[in-house]
Amino acid sequence: MANFSFDIVSEVDLQEMDNAVNQATKELAQRYDFKDSKSSIAFDRKEKKITLVADDDFKLRALTDILATRMAKRGISLKSLKFNDPEKAFGGYLRQGVDICMGIDKEKAKDLASIIKKLGLKVQTQIEGEKIKVSSPKKDELQAVIVHLKGLNYSIPLSFCNYR
């Protein structure tokens, strides 16, 4: 009998992230409250980091809001962003680093595997690096797992791929 399977991953489309940052930069240039401001948004694709620079705390919060709005419109989950504490930068400015979280770490993978086991379905879970493979002889049970995980408000964005 054939076994069906799918993978649970936590990934971010870096091209969409780039597009969201570019849109946020354009909005930043057009907004009146940022006129004559040194505020900026920079995206380092290789390091998977975004750097926000603002004149003061109020502008930093507005910058964060602009970025979050653009990402939501592009379909990027805000759960994939980890905002670091703002730090003082040159000339009294504030700098805030934003890490883009990709992959499922070991602790979260074990947690997800235990959530799936508690469902009581005849499925096997296998942690493979930064993804989890779920397999079963019945497609209906795999779909039940997907529906259950989509219904959870989990701390990282989950997506499902390689459904076979």
CORLINTA-V460447 format. One record per helix or strand of 3 or more residues. SS is the DSSP state (h for helix, s for strand). FROM is the first residue (numbers start at 0). TO is the last residue. Records with the same first field share a line. If there is no record, write none. Layout:
BEGIN
SS->FROM-TO / FROM-TO
END
This chain:
BEGIN
s->3-8 / 39-43 / 48-53 / 80-82 / 93-99 / 123-127 / 130-135 / 158-160
h->13-29 / 31-33 / 56-72 / 77-79 / 89-91 / 105-117 / 138-150
END
